[in-house]
């Protein structure tokens, strides 16, 4: 069995994020200089695959207060909140407090293809990932 740590997972995610794993809602504004843009939901699911815990979702608000989507991150079993894509918000957006959501059962309705692609890429960098929880 290969041994790796959270830093290894973070590095593997960062080199695996591309426009084709970005949320379709954000794909037109994705750029290599901000690779975390539009990657939060499937990244949070991959972290959940590895570490378990809870999935958190908050509203994204533009500087004028208008809601513009949702942001996903994790609460690990230790209680520590881990957000590997928070840096995507560079234009004054804010994220409201998170609420716990249940992991979607089965394939993700909108993002299954992107999730599988990101999971495959990260798995190649880490020599495998555990099965989804």
C-alpha positions in Angstrom: 0.0 0.0 0.0 1.3 3.5 -0.9 1.6 6.0 2.0 0.8 9.6 1.4 -0.5 12.6 3.4 -2.8 15.6 3.1 0.0 17.7 1.4 0.3 14.9 -1.3 -3.4 15.0 -1.8 -3.4 18.8 -2.1 -0.6 18.7 -4.6 -2.3 16.0 -6.7 -5.5 18.0 -6.8 -3.8 21.2 -7.8 -2.1 19.6 -10.8 -5.3 17.8 -11.8 -7.7 20.8 -11.8 -8.3 22.0 -15.4 -11.1 23.6 -17.4 -12.6 20.2 -18.1 -13.0 19.5 -14.4 -14.4 23.0 -13.7 -18.1 23.4 -13.0 -20.0 24.1 -16.3 -21.3 27.3 -14.7 -17.8 28.6 -14.2 -15.9 27.1 -17.2 -16.0 30.2 -19.3 -14.1 32.1 -16.7 -11.7 29.3 -15.6 -8.0 30.2 -16.1 -4.8 28.4 -15.2 -3.8 31.3 -12.9 -6.8 30.4 -10.7 -7.1 26.6 -11.1 -9.3 26.1 -8.0 -12.1 28.1 -9.7 -15.2 26.0 -10.0 -13.6 22.9 -8.5 -15.0 23.0 -4.9 -17.8 20.4 -5.1 -15.9 17.6 -6.7 -12.8 18.4 -4.6 -14.8 18.2 -1.4 -16.2 14.9 -2.5 -12.7 13.5 -3.2 -11.5 14.7 0.3 -14.6 13.0 1.7 -13.7 9.8 -0.2 -10.4 9.8 1.6 -11.0 11.2 5.0 -14.8 10.9 5.6 -16.3 13.5 7.9 -19.0 16.0 6.8 -19.6 18.0 3.6 -20.3 21.7 4.2 -22.0 24.1 1.8 -22.2 27.9 2.0 -23.6 30.6 -0.3 -21.2 32.6 -2.4 -22.0 36.3 -2.3 -20.6 38.9 -4.7 -19.3 42.2 -3.2 -22.7 43.8 -3.8 -24.3 41.0 -1.7 -26.0 39.1 -4.6 -25.8 35.4 -4.2 -23.7 33.7 -7.0 -23.7 30.0 -6.4 -22.5 27.8 -3.6 -19.2 26.7 -2.1 -18.4 23.2 -0.8 -15.7 22.2 1.7 -15.1 19.6 4.4 -15.3 19.0 8.1 -12.9 16.2 9.0 -13.8 13.6 11.7 -11.4 15.5 14.0 -13.7 18.6 13.7 -11.2 20.6 11.6 -12.7 22.3 8.6 -10.6 21.9 5.5 -11.2 24.0 2.4 -8.8 23.2 -0.4 -10.4 25.6 -2.9 -11.1 28.7 -0.8 -8.4 30.7 -2.7 -10.5 30.7 -5.8 -12.4 33.7 -4.5 -10.2 36.7 -5.6 -12.8 39.2 -6.6 -14.2 40.2 -3.2 -16.7 37.3 -2.9 -17.6 36.1 0.5 -18.9 32.7 1.6 -21.6 32.4 4.3 -21.3 30.0 7.2 -21.5 26.4 6.0 -24.3 24.0 6.6 -23.8 20.2 6.7 -25.3 18.4 3.7 -25.6 14.7 3.0 -23.4 13.3 0.3 -25.5 12.7 -2.8 -26.3 9.0 -3.2 -25.0 7.4 -6.4 -23.7 9.4 -9.4 -23.7 13.2 -9.0 -26.6 14.5 -11.0 -24.6 17.3 -12.8 -20.9 16.6 -12.1 -20.4 12.9 -12.4 -18.1 13.1 -15.5 -15.9 15.8 -14.0 -15.8 14.0 -10.6 -14.6 10.7 -12.3 -12.0 12.6 -14.4 -10.6 14.4 -11.3 -10.6 11.2 -9.3 -8.7 9.4 -12.0 -6.1 12.1 -12.4 -5.6 12.4 -8.6 -5.4 8.6 -8.3 -2.6 8.6 -10.9 -0.6 11.0 -8.9 -1.1 9.2 -5.7 -1.1 5.6 -7.1 -4.7 5.0 -6.2 -7.5 6.4 -4.0 -9.8 4.5 -1.6 -13.3 3.7 -2.9 -15.9 6.5 -2.3 -17.6 6.4 1.1 
